[in-house]
Amino acid sequence: MTNTPIQVTTDLGTVLQRIEQKLDKIDEKFEQKLDNLQKDVNNLKIGQTKLETEFTSLKEDVKELKSSQKALVTDVADLKGAKGLVIPIVVAVLTSLFTLLARSIPLP
């Protein structure tokens, strides 16, 4: 088997120039992709900051709601206790009024 030499008729400078142009195009595409990724990362950071702010605000709202709920529970408990006292007081006042009324009527 004999190997016959292959002859290339294209100029080496032209081949290298085409390779360089292709590398430049690849580099340009890479830079565009990198810029797009950086923009996406920046947008994600902005969104994360907004979410953190909203989350902090929601946490404060929940704390306020818990505080209000605790105050309402205390008020309801106080009202239940006062309700338990109102009935005996009303009965006592009515009893004393009937007693006074009964004593003010002369006996025959």
C-alpha positions in Angstrom: 0.0 0.0 0.0 1.4 3.2 -1.0 0.3 6.5 0.4 0.0 9.2 -2.1 0.5 12.6 -0.7 -2.5 14.9 -0.6 -2.0 18.4 -2.0 -3.9 21.3 -0.5 -4.3 24.2 -2.8 -5.9 26.6 -0.3 -3.7 29.2 1.3 -2.9 28.6 5.0 -3.5 32.3 5.8 -7.0 32.0 4.4 -7.8 28.9 6.4 -6.5 30.5 9.6 -8.5 33.7 8.9 -11.7 31.7 8.4 -11.0 29.8 11.7 -10.4 33.1 13.5 -13.7 34.5 12.1 -15.6 31.4 13.3 -13.9 31.7 16.7 -14.9 35.4 16.8 -18.5 34.5 16.1 -18.5 31.8 18.8 -17.0 34.3 21.2 -19.7 36.9 20.3 -22.5 34.4 20.8 -20.9 33.4 24.1 -20.7 37.0 25.3 -24.4 37.6 24.3 -25.4 34.5 26.3 -23.3 35.6 29.2 -24.9 39.0 29.1 -28.4 37.5 29.0 -27.6 35.2 31.9 -26.3 38.2 33.9 -29.5 40.1 33.2 -31.5 37.1 34.3 -29.5 36.8 37.5 -30.0 40.5 38.2 -33.7 40.1 37.7 -33.8 37.2 40.0 -32.0 39.1 42.7 -34.4 42.0 42.4 -37.3 39.6 42.6 -35.8 37.9 45.6 -35.4 41.3 47.3 -39.0 42.1 46.7 -40.1 38.8 48.0 -38.0 39.2 51.1 -39.6 42.6 51.7 -43.1 41.2 51.2 -42.3 38.3 53.5 -41.0 40.6 56.2 -44.1 42.7 55.9 -46.3 39.6 56.1 -44.5 38.5 59.2 -45.1 41.9 60.9 -48.8 41.6 59.9 -49.0 38.2 61.4 -47.4 39.4 64.6 -50.0 42.3 64.8 -52.8 39.8 64.1 -51.6 37.5 66.9 -51.4 40.5 69.3 -54.9 41.6 68.3 -56.2 38.0 68.7 -54.7 37.8 72.1 -56.3 41.1 73.2 -59.7 39.9 71.8 -59.4 36.6 73.6 -58.7 38.4 76.9 -61.6 40.8 76.3 -64.0 37.9 75.6 -62.8 36.2 78.7 -63.4 39.4 80.7 -66.9 39.7 79.2 -67.7 36.1 80.1 -66.7 36.9 83.7 -68.7 40.1 83.7 -71.7 38.2 82.3 -71.5 35.8 85.2 -71.7 38.8 87.6 -74.5 40.6 85.8 -77.2 38.1 86.5 -76.6 37.9 90.3 -76.5 41.7 90.4 -79.8 42.1 88.5 -81.4 39.4 90.7 -80.2 41.2 93.8 -81.5 44.6 92.6 -84.9 43.2 91.6 -85.1 41.4 94.9 -84.4 44.5 96.9 -86.9 46.6 94.8 -89.6 44.0 95.4 -88.8 43.9 99.1 -89.1 47.7 99.3 -92.3 47.6 97.3 -93.7 44.9 99.5 -92.8 46.8 102.7 -94.3 50.0 101.4 -97.7 48.4 101.0 -99.7 48.7 104.3 -101.0 45.5 105.8 -104.9 45.3 106.4 
